[in-house]
């Protein structure tokens, strides 16, 4: 509705609501009344609560029967010099006979919204109001034109109300009120809006007649509203003991036509219906009413109130209160003179300031005495004053106490003086090879550049400053200096890292860190073979790093008798090159020139080629063969199908004839396993960097099948499809991957886990293995017990202990690198925990 009015140009200005969300540690004075004492125990803290961008709310209020006020305190209000109404809800739709009013179903947003500003002449007055709730409220009391609120709250802009999601005990609002010239109001015109002109069917004709008779002779819409308000005030009686409406008569009809007695809800519900019959858009408002005053006042349930509003063009909602005169219950509460301080504990960094709030009601500032080990200054506030403590930059670190006294009451505030620290790394290598030990040296200094005498420093490698790091070393400070031995895990990826020295802090020193760069590199390895097919020689090889991970898409140079050839590795790090070689000796070099993260590697060897040599086939399991120079042995089945991945033991006896190049060889081949799989051509490959058959839940995995074309793939006996490459994701559990072609099949297990959960499970296996229950022992205490048993495995024990502590107690989500580090170390104690 407001948006429509703004677009039509009926408002010439707008203002904005400011939202501020923070934790308020203020303490408001407690009161002598025991009930208020109990309700004020929360000490004014504001709790944090969740925010959603948009949530729909609907309020409702029933006017049949009213509980009598008991004088129960609801809130304390301070600073309401010009404010006498605080609203919590508005209602537009009335249900005839049930007597229920329903609020607008309106979207609430945690963002600024425009408030309408009238285009009439006006004066404006402001109030800064502090409200301490003595009972929980979801819709918090605020004034209609609230332009600033110091907590996070949802603003329901169509109702001018606020709602919180959670508990709030105190807050401050800034509000203003318009004061109009009565002549301008008399000429105000109501705006047509069907939502606020609804009159439900069923009302007695006498209600309509009454509405028209009241406004007979009124010339303007504003005059009509004032006439209805005046009529109800003067012709009806306020009575909390009024007889409620019978169940067969609507409550508004009962009030208007029969009893003519009631409370604020009856008067103003009647006002809304009578106004709507006269074409005035009106609604009912609920909240609290009280006398305006700057002084603190206790608002009780007796202040709960309802009033009405009418919408006028160019002005907005204007309040009318048709409540008549009669008996009002009186509940008087006096707020005793009190003083209090907050916080009770304060931490100040050396060279900085800290604030203590002193709250006073009816206490002369001269009656407050302050005893402080620090210099301080005073700042006056609405509720008393604050003292600003000034801690010298040379102040000795430790605990101090500030005493604040008033008459016979003394409050003590404990003050801890601490200091910032600066951690430096002074000496590190710029390049480190995987598996190598290196040292990190540096200092931890305080703000005066004095050495920090105690505390632990640990070193991590991080891909980025904000990513989770891998702990590679720990050590303690000695006179502010540390030198820490660090070891890179085998499975760490090469690349550029930030090496971070973390100082954990201590009782009087804050944590700090330092993060220069370091490069992690690895040695490269080359495996190779030479195969002969007729007179063609195929150089086959694989390039990999020490951990076994393939180096893919890398350039390989082959130099054969001073001629250079080039090839590249595939995704498995494999390469091959075919050559035609003449008889005789040939020098072959396989060269990998390296890159930023992998060191160069080259192999040179000499071979003798005799293209007329025999090719002998082995067709039995054991055979003795006489061979000549460079004889090629081919393994195949009797049908001639080559045997892949067939493990043989070769026993070689060699007779060397001095001075000659003739050799006599006896070669014995022996089958290692009697199994159908020993001749299996099918190979299942998981594209996992470290070749460990463990994968993360929900992450896509590439599975390749080699050795046969277009095999069937099964997961846990369920067919997935045909092909040589699949991309799949898995749920947690142990899965059996099976590839099948005709009668030939091969299977492989895949362990799918949550890395953090799996670390906890493996640690439990470790505890069973060593026959120790870690409750009540901590992991570190277990480490201390075991480290003397097997010094060779000390590093393994330390690594699994630290990683387990991070997962179990600090709830850190580990990366695969960290999981593999844990797995590698625990496997050295338990053996391989994953069955292939």
MARNUNU-779634 format. One record per residue (C-alpha): z, y, x. Coordinates in pm, whole numbers. Example, Ala and Ser with C-alpha at 12.3 -4.5 7.8 and 13.67 -1.06 7.14 Angstrom:
residues 2
780:-450:1230 $
714:-106:1367 $
This chain:
residues 836
0:0:0 $
86:242:278 $
-236:166:454 $
-425:256:135 $
-241:586:106 $
-301:673:470 $
-673:598:437 $
-691:824:132 $
-553:1110:336 $
-242:1152:127 $
-22:1160:437 $
-103:1410:704 $
118:1272:983 $
281:953:1094 $
569:851:1313 $
638:528:1502 $
931:289:1510 $
1055:198:1859 $
1193:-152:1921 $
1417:-224:2219 $
1552:-571:2294 $
1837:-613:2538 $
2173:-780:2584 $
2457:-539:2503 $
2781:-621:2681 $
2973:-343:2506 $
3313:-415:2361 $
3408:-238:2039 $
3780:-173:1970 $
3970:-436:1777 $
4163:-326:1468 $
4517:-385:1344 $
4413:-549:1018 $
4432:-921:1092 $
4114:-998:901 $
3916:-748:1105 $
4079:-875:1425 $
3946:-1225:1355 $
3599:-1102:1269 $
3570:-885:1582 $
3631:-1157:1840 $
3266:-1154:1940 $
3319:-832:2137 $
2990:-680:2038 $
2759:-911:2230 $
2406:-940:2095 $
2267:-1293:2108 $
1914:-1369:2213 $
1686:-1505:1944 $
1328:-1620:1903 $
1042:-1400:1790 $
727:-1501:1604 $
451:-1252:1552 $
435:-1294:1175 $
666:-1457:923 $
672:-1420:543 $
999:-1347:366 $
1087:-1320:-5 $
1421:-1182:-126 $
1566:-1219:-474 $
1867:-1084:-668 $
2012:-1198:-1001 $
2188:-939:-1220 $
2354:-1186:-1459 $
2725:-1168:-1382 $
2875:-999:-1079 $
3149:-1124:-846 $
3427:-872:-831 $
3474:-700:-494 $
3762:-831:-286 $
3770:-561:-22 $
3625:-795:243 $
3511:-589:548 $
3137:-617:610 $
3075:-367:889 $
3202:-66:1079 $
2976:241:1070 $
3007:529:1316 $
2799:849:1327 $
2659:850:970 $
2696:1228:937 $
2403:1268:693 $
2362:907:581 $
2519:761:267 $
2284:466:193 $
2199:165:413 $
1935:-70:269 $
1888:-445:311 $
1626:-535:47 $
1379:-412:-216 $
1264:-583:-538 $
957:-525:-754 $
910:-819:-993 $
1155:-885:-1279 $
1188:-1219:-1460 $
1276:-1155:-1825 $
1578:-1349:-1959 $
1680:-1506:-1626 $
1769:-1159:-1499 $
1621:-1225:-1154 $
1451:-961:-939 $
1207:-1081:-670 $
1123:-893:-354 $
776:-828:-226 $
637:-1122:-28 $
555:-915:274 $
459:-993:632 $
720:-892:887 $
604:-801:1236 $
781:-733:1563 $
569:-429:1649 $
542:-61:1576 $
422:46:1232 $
345:390:1094 $
606:554:873 $
473:796:614 $
557:1163:661 $
528:1384:353 $
283:1669:330 $
539:1883:148 $
756:2139:316 $
1081:1984:428 $
1379:2006:656 $
1481:1706:862 $
1824:1592:983 $
1896:1310:1229 $
2176:1056:1271 $
2248:818:1558 $
2443:542:1386 $
2636:261:1554 $
2688:-42:1328 $
2919:-332:1411 $
2873:-625:1174 $
3193:-801:1071 $
3004:-1074:885 $
2670:-1240:970 $
2364:-1085:803 $
2000:-1189:821 $
1870:-863:673 $
2058:-602:873 $
2158:-271:709 $
1942:25:817 $
1839:359:675 $
1497:404:512 $
1351:620:789 $
1478:427:1092 $
1269:533:1392 $
1459:356:1671 $
1663:35:1688 $
1810:-107:2008 $
1764:-477:1931 $
1462:-698:1877 $
1408:-727:1501 $
1130:-792:1253 $
1027:-477:1067 $
920:-532:704 $
719:-212:678 $
648:-223:304 $
1022:-235:232 $
1147:-19:521 $
1390:-300:611 $
1468:-512:916 $
1540:-883:963 $
1669:-1074:1264 $
1617:-1438:1353 $
1958:-1530:1485 $
2300:-1367:1508 $
2356:-999:1581 $
2700:-845:1605 $
2623:-478:1677 $
2332:-238:1708 $
2244:132:1708 $
1978:302:1496 $
1824:647:1505 $
1730:769:1158 $
1628:1090:982 $
1635:1224:628 $
1399:1468:452 $
1536:1759:252 $
1277:1890:2 $
1246:2208:-201 $
1325:2122:-564 $
1024:2318:-690 $
791:2108:-472 $
946:1787:-604 $
904:1904:-963 $
527:1912:-911 $
509:1569:-742 $
271:1321:-907 $
330:945:-928 $
70:708:-781 $
-76:425:-988 $
17:84:-846 $
11:-217:-1079 $
268:-411:-871 $
531:-146:-936 $
436:-86:-1300 $
498:-442:-1419 $
705:-470:-1739 $
747:-835:-1838 $
665:-937:-2193 $
956:-993:-2429 $
1144:-664:-2418 $
1263:-537:-2755 $
1057:-253:-2904 $
1375:-45:-2900 $
1364:-43:-2518 $
1017:115:-2527 $
1127:365:-2791 $
1429:458:-2578 $
1209:509:-2269 $
970:743:-2448 $
1249:936:-2622 $
1431:1002:-2291 $
1122:1160:-2130 $
998:1341:-2439 $
919:1697:-2344 $
906:1632:-1965 $
607:1801:-1803 $
593:1626:-1463 $
648:1276:-1328 $
947:1389:-1123 $
1107:1544:-1432 $
1064:1211:-1613 $
1243:1023:-1335 $
1530:1274:-1327 $
1560:1261:-1706 $
1595:881:-1701 $
1850:901:-1417 $
2056:1167:-1599 $
2045:985:-1931 $
2179:660:-1785 $
2450:840:-1587 $
2578:1024:-1894 $
2533:774:-2178 $
2651:453:-2007 $
2979:356:-1841 $
3040:193:-1502 $
3276:-101:-1556 $
3322:-398:-1323 $
3495:-580:-1610 $
3204:-534:-1853 $
3122:-833:-2074 $
2822:-1020:-1926 $
2506:-1073:-2130 $
2494:-1384:-2351 $
2248:-1648:-2231 $
2007:-1575:-2519 $
1979:-1200:-2445 $
1813:-1045:-2142 $
2071:-865:-1920 $
1879:-533:-1919 $
1844:-538:-2299 $
2213:-626:-2329 $
2307:-328:-2111 $
2071:-78:-2278 $
2109:-177:-2643 $
2445:-351:-2682 $
2725:-324:-2423 $
2623:5:-2258 $
2863:-90:-1977 $
2787:-244:-1640 $
2762:-198:-1264 $
2506:-44:-1029 $
2260:-333:-1064 $
2257:-291:-1442 $
2211:88:-1432 $
1930:84:-1178 $
1754:-227:-1314 $
1739:-39:-1644 $
1611:270:-1460 $
1321:73:-1305 $
1209:-73:-1640 $
1238:261:-1825 $
1049:438:-1544 $
768:182:-1548 $
730:211:-1926 $
672:583:-1859 $
404:507:-1596 $
623:568:-1290 $
587:308:-1006 $
946:207:-938 $
1146:-62:-760 $
1507:-174:-713 $
1682:-142:-373 $
1997:-321:-254 $
2232:-230:28 $
2552:-33:83 $
2664:314:-27 $
2945:521:123 $
3046:878:200 $
2860:1039:492 $
3087:1089:795 $
3061:1101:1174 $
3392:921:1204 $
3430:542:1210 $
3464:387:866 $
3502:29:745 $
3241:-74:486 $
3353:-356:253 $
3195:-563:-21 $
3311:-290:-262 $
3046:-67:-100 $
2766:-310:-191 $
2528:-114:-409 $
2190:-105:-582 $
1974:201:-650 $
1614:274:-744 $
1307:434:-589 $
994:595:-739 $
673:640:-542 $
513:988:-540 $
181:1093:-393 $
213:1267:-58 $
587:1194:-36 $
644:819:-55 $
947:646:-202 $
1210:885:-342 $
1561:759:-415 $
1721:781:-763 $
2070:648:-836 $
2136:613:-1208 $
2482:459:-1166 $
2725:610:-1415 $
3089:705:-1392 $
3387:484:-1458 $
3629:258:-1278 $
3562:199:-905 $
3792:-26:-700 $
3941:145:-396 $
4007:-32:-66 $
4137:189:209 $
4128:84:574 $
4248:298:857 $
4107:238:1201 $
4395:260:1448 $
4370:451:1771 $
4249:206:2035 $
4097:188:2377 $
3913:-94:2550 $
3696:-151:2858 $
3396:-366:2943 $
3291:-566:3128 $
3593:-756:3255 $
3402:-877:3561 $
3149:-673:3756 $
2929:-752:4056 $
2796:-465:4268 $
2557:-487:4562 $
2674:-303:4871 $
2536:53:4872 $
2474:50:4494 $
2665:157:4182 $
2823:-23:3890 $
2935:98:3548 $
3253:32:3351 $
3249:141:2985 $
3573:283:2842 $
3593:296:2462 $
3842:536:2303 $
3932:618:1943 $
4187:894:1903 $
4280:869:2270 $
4288:1182:2480 $
4082:1137:2795 $
4371:1283:2996 $
4586:989:2882 $
4352:744:3059 $
4442:676:3424 $
4206:505:3668 $
4305:334:3992 $
3997:236:4194 $
3927:132:4556 $
3587:302:4519 $
3473:656:4453 $
3370:712:4093 $
3233:970:3852 $
3262:1004:3473 $
2988:1010:3211 $
3080:1087:2850 $
2943:863:2572 $
2961:859:2193 $
3250:613:2199 $
3445:743:2497 $
3322:761:2855 $
3198:548:3144 $
3295:550:3508 $
3026:497:3769 $
3165:313:4072 $
3001:403:4404 $
3016:123:4663 $
2955:241:5019 $
2684:58:5212 $
2943:-29:5479 $
3196:-163:5225 $
3353:-492:5324 $
3228:-779:5112 $
3482:-942:4886 $
3680:-915:4562 $
3843:-593:4440 $
4018:-473:4125 $
3993:-154:3919 $
4290:-74:3693 $
4244:143:3382 $
4561:240:3192 $
4634:420:2868 $
4998:466:2764 $
5148:116:2769 $
4817:-75:2797 $
4651:-166:3130 $
4305:-319:3160 $
4188:-479:3486 $
3825:-517:3590 $
3745:-762:3871 $
3475:-630:4103 $
3284:-847:4353 $
3100:-663:4631 $
2803:-865:4755 $
2501:-794:4974 $
2131:-853:4982 $
1980:-1069:5254 $
1652:-1073:5439 $
1504:-1402:5559 $
1245:-1398:5838 $
1033:-1668:5996 $
994:-1577:6361 $
826:-1881:6508 $
596:-2140:6348 $
272:-2308:6450 $
-32:-2171:6270 $
-193:-2518:6245 $
-8:-2844:6183 $
-149:-3196:6175 $
-45:-3433:5899 $
235:-3674:6001 $
333:-3444:6287 $
679:-3296:6341 $
706:-2920:6384 $
984:-2662:6396 $
1042:-2344:6198 $
1266:-2081:6355 $
1397:-1759:6206 $
1689:-1541:6100 $
1883:-1443:5789 $
2026:-1089:5805 $
2227:-874:5566 $
2135:-520:5456 $
2283:-378:5779 $
2078:-622:5991 $
2391:-818:6079 $
2357:-1197:6099 $
2466:-1395:5792 $
2716:-1648:5919 $
2686:-1931:5667 $
2457:-2105:5422 $
2168:-2351:5407 $
1799:-2279:5466 $
1530:-2515:5342 $
1158:-2503:5413 $
884:-2566:5159 $
507:-2572:5169 $
353:-2404:4864 $
-11:-2376:4761 $
78:-2038:4607 $
399:-1839:4620 $
487:-1921:4259 $
389:-2289:4261 $
639:-2569:4309 $
665:-2648:4676 $
716:-2960:4885 $
1042:-2962:5081 $
962:-3046:5444 $
1292:-2962:5616 $
1652:-2839:5579 $
1911:-2689:5809 $
2216:-2464:5833 $
2260:-2116:5970 $
2441:-2056:6298 $
2520:-1687:6352 $
2230:-1595:6128 $
1978:-1813:6316 $
1811:-2133:6205 $
1582:-2385:6374 $
1468:-2652:6133 $
1282:-2974:6209 $
1004:-3028:5956 $
785:-3329:5880 $
471:-3324:5669 $
439:-3616:5427 $
146:-3847:5489 $
-6:-3787:5149 $
-8:-3407:5160 $
-350:-3253:5105 $
-506:-3050:5382 $
-553:-2680:5325 $
-391:-2339:5355 $
-28:-2316:5252 $
247:-2061:5234 $
541:-2189:5435 $
854:-2051:5274 $
1201:-2035:5423 $
1456:-2024:5140 $
1808:-1902:5197 $
2023:-2034:4913 $
2279:-1757:4924 $
2657:-1793:4932 $
2964:-1640:4772 $
2891:-1283:4884 $
2523:-1304:4985 $
2220:-1306:4757 $
1931:-1550:4815 $
1612:-1445:4993 $
1293:-1600:5132 $
1002:-1542:5365 $
648:-1674:5327 $
393:-1659:5612 $
78:-1875:5612 $
23:-2213:5774 $
-277:-2444:5786 $
-239:-2821:5739 $
-514:-3026:5907 $
-579:-3396:5954 $
-747:-3620:6205 $
-1065:-3792:6087 $
-1138:-4162:6139 $
-1469:-4349:6138 $
-1523:-4718:6067 $
-1873:-4856:6118 $
-2083:-5173:6121 $
-2445:-5252:6208 $
-2641:-5490:5987 $
-2980:-5639:6061 $
-3232:-5713:5787 $
-3537:-5863:5953 $
-3617:-5607:6225 $
-3440:-5313:6055 $
-3090:-5214:6167 $
-2861:-5038:5918 $
-2569:-4836:6051 $
-2302:-4833:5781 $
-1978:-4642:5806 $
-1695:-4466:5630 $
-1536:-4132:5714 $
-1175:-4091:5608 $
-855:-3917:5703 $
-552:-4095:5840 $
-397:-4144:5497 $
-706:-4343:5393 $
-850:-4075:5166 $
-1228:-4054:5180 $
-1395:-3743:5321 $
-1683:-3688:5084 $
-1998:-3478:5123 $
-1946:-3441:5498 $
-2226:-3415:5754 $
-2265:-3708:5997 $
-2487:-3684:6307 $
-2633:-3999:6463 $
-2766:-3972:6818 $
-2971:-4276:6917 $
-3118:-4265:7268 $
-3108:-3880:7265 $
-3276:-3857:6923 $
-3067:-3688:6649 $
-3054:-3801:6286 $
-2847:-3653:6001 $
-2687:-3806:5694 $
-2399:-3721:5455 $
-2104:-3915:5317 $
-2088:-4002:4947 $
-1786:-3965:4716 $
-1622:-4268:4880 $
-1675:-4127:5229 $
-1945:-4387:5300 $
-2270:-4328:5486 $
-2561:-4539:5611 $
-2880:-4490:5806 $
-3168:-4735:5872 $
-3331:-4758:6215 $
-3613:-4955:6373 $
-3502:-5042:6725 $
-3704:-5194:7006 $
-3572:-5477:7218 $
-3330:-5371:7486 $
-3014:-5160:7527 $
-2957:-4858:7300 $
-2682:-4593:7312 $
-2564:-4482:6968 $
-2323:-4195:6896 $
-2171:-4130:6552 $
-2047:-3769:6542 $
-1840:-3583:6284 $
-1809:-3219:6389 $
-1508:-3143:6164 $
-1439:-2834:5953 $
-1153:-2593:5883 $
-915:-2871:5783 $
-1041:-3189:5953 $
-1057:-3240:6329 $
-1381:-3362:6498 $
-1437:-3731:6565 $
-1709:-3913:6755 $
-1778:-4271:6862 $
-2030:-4383:7124 $
-2130:-4743:7197 $
-2419:-4946:7345 $
-2592:-5238:7172 $
-2846:-5492:7297 $
-3133:-5563:7058 $
-3332:-5888:7056 $
-3561:-5884:6754 $
-3667:-6247:6815 $
-3310:-6381:6773 $
-3238:-6628:6494 $
-3067:-6549:6161 $
-2836:-6837:6068 $
-2700:-6893:5716 $
-2359:-7052:5659 $
-2367:-7282:5358 $
-2046:-7477:5411 $
-1683:-7373:5443 $
-1641:-7487:5803 $
-1923:-7507:6054 $
-1976:-7492:6426 $
-2291:-7310:6532 $
-2458:-7245:6867 $
-2596:-6892:6866 $
-2801:-6680:7099 $
-2764:-6314:7185 $
-2742:-6080:6878 $
-2749:-6362:6625 $
-2682:-6232:6271 $
-2460:-6443:6046 $
-2516:-6406:5672 $
-2258:-6532:5419 $
-2405:-6657:5095 $
-2357:-6914:4821 $
-2572:-7225:4826 $
-2799:-7059:4572 $
-2864:-6777:4818 $
-2657:-6511:4638 $
-2480:-6298:4900 $
-2101:-6323:4917 $
-1926:-5984:4884 $
-1573:-5915:5007 $
-1536:-6270:5138 $
-1250:-6289:5386 $
-1317:-6514:5687 $
-1133:-6596:6007 $
-1361:-6615:6309 $
-1244:-6819:6607 $
-1453:-6737:6913 $
-1458:-6941:7232 $
-1665:-6788:7507 $
-1797:-6929:7836 $
-1917:-6667:8083 $
-2159:-6768:8356 $
-2108:-6547:8657 $
-2404:-6333:8747 $
-2593:-6418:8434 $
-2626:-6275:8083 $
-2607:-6608:7905 $
-2317:-6675:7668 $
-2223:-6985:7481 $
-2025:-6909:7162 $
-1847:-7141:6925 $
-1762:-6960:6595 $
-1544:-7115:6326 $
-1532:-6965:5973 $
-1232:-7048:5758 $
-1181:-6960:5388 $
-847:-6783:5338 $
-797:-6829:4960 $
-913:-7111:4738 $
-979:-6896:4435 $
-1267:-6807:4210 $
-1209:-6446:4312 $
-1286:-6512:4676 $
-1655:-6513:4589 $
-1627:-6236:4330 $
-1899:-5971:4364 $
-1732:-5735:4114 $
-1527:-5451:4258 $
-1319:-5214:4039 $
-1262:-4874:4196 $
-1014:-4616:4065 $
-1111:-4271:4193 $
-756:-4189:4302 $
-725:-3989:4626 $
-452:-4203:4783 $
-574:-4541:4648 $
-235:-4608:4486 $
-294:-4752:4135 $
-61:-4502:3967 $
-197:-4227:3741 $
-60:-3946:3525 $
-36:-3984:3149 $
-311:-3800:2960 $
-512:-3707:3271 $
-876:-3818:3293 $
-949:-4097:3547 $
-1291:-4203:3675 $
-1335:-4582:3704 $
-1638:-4724:3889 $
-1764:-5083:3889 $
-1965:-5204:4192 $
-2134:-5533:4278 $
-2310:-5594:3945 $
-2525:-5387:3713 $
-2408:-5269:3369 $
-2093:-5486:3335 $
-1859:-5487:3036 $
-1533:-5294:3078 $
-1212:-5397:2900 $
-876:-5216:2887 $
-589:-5444:2787 $
-845:-5696:2648 $
-1010:-5430:2430 $
-1375:-5368:2508 $
-1455:-5009:2606 $
-1829:-5043:2669 $
-2098:-5130:2925 $
-2177:-4937:3240 $
-2087:-4877:3602 $
-1883:-4557:3558 $
-1628:-4457:3295 $
-1403:-4154:3245 $
-1088:-4251:3052 $
-740:-4120:2971 $
-439:-4347:2922 $
-99:-4351:2754 $
210:-4442:2956 $
240:-4810:3045 $
91:-5086:3260 $
-275:-5138:3174 $
-507:-5422:3281 $
-861:-5307:3363 $
-1117:-5591:3350 $
-1486:-5581:3445 $
-1702:-5873:3330 $
-2062:-5984:3388 $
-2155:-6322:3244 $
-1902:-6573:3374 $
-1788:-6346:3655 $
-1497:-6110:3599 $
-1237:-5916:3796 $
-916:-5744:3688 $
-696:-5472:3829 $
-368:-5321:3712 $
-320:-4947:3651 $
27:-4793:3618 $
23:-4482:3396 $
342:-4276:3419 $
511:-3941:3383 $
576:-3862:3751 $
924:-3717:3691 $
1033:-4007:3468 $
888:-4259:3713 $
1088:-4111:4001 $
1405:-4167:3796 $
1298:-4528:3717 $
1217:-4606:4081 $
1551:-4461:4190 $
1724:-4699:3947 $
1534:-4992:4109 $
1654:-4863:4444 $
2016:-4861:4320 $
1980:-5219:4190 $
1832:-5320:4524 $
2128:-5181:4719 $
2372:-5299:4448 $
2530:-4955:4390 $
2590:-4770:4066 $
2551:-4397:4118 $
2796:-4303:3843 $
3043:-4163:3948 $
2880:-4131:4292 $
2627:-3850:4337 $
2292:-3928:4500 $
2402:-3735:4809 $
2723:-3942:4832 $
2513:-4258:4812 $
2295:-4122:5092 $
2605:-4055:5305 $
2723:-4414:5253 $
2388:-4569:5344 $
2263:-4353:5629 $
2469:-4537:5892 $
2346:-4882:5775 $
1985:-4841:5884 $
1919:-4532:6103 $
1547:-4616:6115 $
1522:-4546:5742 $
1734:-4230:5749 $
1438:-3999:5678 $
1323:-4225:5393 $
1670:-4214:5234 $
1696:-3837:5273 $
1353:-3773:5117 $
1406:-3992:4809 $
1755:-3842:4759 $
1634:-3481:4766 $
1332:-3541:4542 $
1545:-3738:4294 $
1801:-3455:4280 $
1526:-3202:4205 $
1396:-3414:3916 $
1728:-3535:3772 $
1948:-3229:3799 $
1718:-2927:3840 $
1464:-3059:3584 $
1173:-2978:3818 $
830:-3112:3713 $
691:-3278:4025 $
330:-3282:4141 $
141:-3597:4238 $
188:-3507:4605 $
566:-3500:4556 $
558:-3826:4360 $
352:-4000:4630 $
593:-3866:4892 $
880:-4027:4697 $
684:-4351:4642 $
585:-4380:5009 $
943:-4341:5126 $
1100:-4573:4868 $
834:-4840:4939 $
948:-4849:5301 $
1286:-4959:5169 $
1194:-5177:4870 $
843:-5284:4962 $
545:-5198:4743 $
678:-5150:4390 $
339:-5171:4221 $
176:-5509:4177 $
-201:-5496:4223 $
